[in-house]
Amino acid sequence: MPFHEILKQTLSALWETKLRSFLTMFGIVWGITSVILLVGLGIGFNVDQKEHLRSIGTDIAILRTGRRIRRRPRHSSHHR
């Protein structure tokens, strides 16, 4: 079967089922766009966080203030 005949039949079938064809193509485009967008956002956030951490510097100390609660160690020989 020649290529132009295959193309003619394909376009005819698509034209007969316009809504189904449109929704199928829309779903494919929507899915591809979503994947590209999410991958791009993930890479962008990763680069931004690395740049933010780089701008903070390496000579920073983080101190936590407050009283720490100590637990008494349990002794296996004492039963209450």
Helices and strands as residue ranges (DSSP letters): H 3-16, H 18-56
